[in-house]
Amino acid sequence: MRDVTGAGFVARCWSAGDGLYKERWLCNDQAMKKNSRNRLTPRQVSLFPGDGLFDKIARAVCRAGTLPRKELHEAWEVARRVRRRYRGGRVVDMACGHGLLAHIMLILDDRSESAVAVDTKVPSNAPILSEALVACWPRLKNRIVYTESPLQEITVLPDDIIVSVHACGALTDAIIDKAIEQHARVAVLPCCHDLKVSPTDGLDGWMDKTLAVDTIRAVRLGSKGYRVVTQKIPDDITPKNRLLMGEYTGHNVNGSGS
Ligand SMILES: C[S@@+](CC[C@H](N)C(=O)[O-])C[C@H]1O[C@@H](n2cnc3c(N)ncnc32)[C@H](O)[C@@H]1O
C-alpha cells in the first residue's frame, strides 16, 4: 500500500508474536535523502512539518512541484552561509536555473530590494516555483526578475551580491570575473571543472585537480583585493560542495593596496 505522503510505504506485515497482520511504516530511504534527484511534489509536504524557515520554504517548493530535492538543500545551505556575511545589495543569481537561490536570499534579508535571476534558458516552470514562494512571502512580489540572457552580458553593479550554485565548468570563472570587474561581493558553489580551460597553475601535483582549480580561484580573488572565505556545504547534499565567497576590501592577501 503506498503512503499518500510519498515519503515511504505502509506495508501489511504478519506479526508472529500475536498472529495479527499489522501495518508497518517502511521508510523510503531515497525520499529522505538530501541528495535525491527526485522532484519534490505536494505529496512530500508532510516531510517538512516544522515551524522553522527551512521547512516553510520546503513546503512551498513541494507545492510548486518543480525542483529536485537536492536543489532545495543546495540553495538553502548556500544562501544562509552567504547571508551570515553579506547583507543588503541587489542579488544577482547567475546560471540560476529555477532561481530558488535568488528567492531565498531575499527571504533571508529584506534589505536587498531586488534580485535578478539570470540564465540562458530559464526553465518554463520557473514562474510556478516563484508564485509558490510569493504566495508564502507576499513581500517578494515583483522584486525578483528572471532574465534570459548569457550571464556575460549582464551589467553588474558594485553594491551587488553575485551568487551562483553549480555554474558548469569555466562559467564559474566568468562569474568571478564579472564580480571582480565591479568589486562586487561574490559567492559561488562550483560545479564540474573544465580542466582544459580553468587553470590549476601546476598545483595538481599536490592535490586533486578540481581542488587545484578552486584554490586558484580563491587565490585570484585574494590577489584582486578580496577578503576570501572558503567553506563547504554538507557533502550528503552534493560532493560538489566547495563554497567560495569574497568581499572586496582593496587589500590583497599580502596586505598591500590593490
Ligand atoms: C547545472 S545548472 C545549475 C542551475 C541552478 N543554479 C541550480 O543550482 O540548479 C547550470 C545552468 O547554467 C545555465 N547556463 C549555461 N550557460 C550559461 C550562460 N552563458 N549564461 C547564463 N546561464 C548559463 C544553464 O542553462 C543551466 O541552467
The ligand as a MOL file (V3000), in Angstrom:
LIG
                    3D

  0  0  0     0  0            999 V3000
M  V30 BEGIN CTAB
M  V30 COUNTS 27 29 0 0 0
M  V30 BEGIN ATOM
M  V30 1 C 23.9450 22.9400 -13.6020 0
M  V30 2 S 22.7610 24.1580 -13.9910 0 CHG=1
M  V30 3 C 22.5930 24.9660 -12.4050 0
M  V30 4 C 21.2540 25.6200 -12.2630 0
M  V30 5 C 20.9380 26.1450 -10.8670 0
M  V30 6 N 21.8480 27.1870 -10.4310 0
M  V30 7 C 20.8890 25.0230 -9.8710 0
M  V30 8 O 21.6590 25.0260 -8.9300 0
M  V30 9 O 20.0930 24.1360 -10.0480 0 CHG=-1
M  V30 10 C 23.6800 25.3150 -14.9630 0
M  V30 11 C 22.8280 26.3900 -15.5880 0
M  V30 12 O 23.6630 27.2980 -16.2900 0
M  V30 13 C 22.9290 27.7970 -17.3830 0
M  V30 14 N 23.8750 28.4220 -18.3090 0
M  V30 15 C 24.7330 27.8210 -19.1610 0
M  V30 16 N 25.4730 28.7370 -19.8190 0
M  V30 17 C 25.0680 29.9540 -19.3720 0
M  V30 18 C 25.4480 31.2960 -19.6530 0
M  V30 19 N 26.4080 31.5900 -20.5420 0
M  V30 20 N 24.8170 32.3040 -19.0160 0
M  V30 21 C 23.8470 32.0370 -18.1170 0
M  V30 22 N 23.4300 30.7790 -17.7900 0
M  V30 23 C 24.0380 29.7560 -18.4150 0
M  V30 24 C 22.1940 26.5860 -17.8990 0
M  V30 25 O 21.0910 26.9560 -18.7070 0
M  V30 26 C 21.8000 25.8950 -16.5880 0
M  V30 27 O 20.5210 26.2960 -16.1650 0
M  V30 END ATOM
M  V30 BEGIN BOND
M  V30 1 1 1 2
M  V30 2 1 2 3
M  V30 3 1 2 10
M  V30 4 1 3 4
M  V30 5 1 4 5
M  V30 6 1 5 6
M  V30 7 1 5 7
M  V30 8 2 7 8
M  V30 9 1 7 9
M  V30 10 1 10 11
M  V30 11 1 11 12
M  V30 12 1 11 26
M  V30 13 1 12 13
M  V30 14 1 13 14
M  V30 15 1 13 24
M  V30 16 1 14 15
M  V30 17 1 14 23
M  V30 18 2 15 16
M  V30 19 1 16 17
M  V30 20 1 17 18
M  V30 21 2 17 23
M  V30 22 1 18 19
M  V30 23 2 18 20
M  V30 24 1 20 21
M  V30 25 2 21 22
M  V30 26 1 22 23
M  V30 27 1 24 25
M  V30 28 1 24 26
M  V30 29 1 26 27
M  V30 END BOND
M  V30 END CTAB
M  END
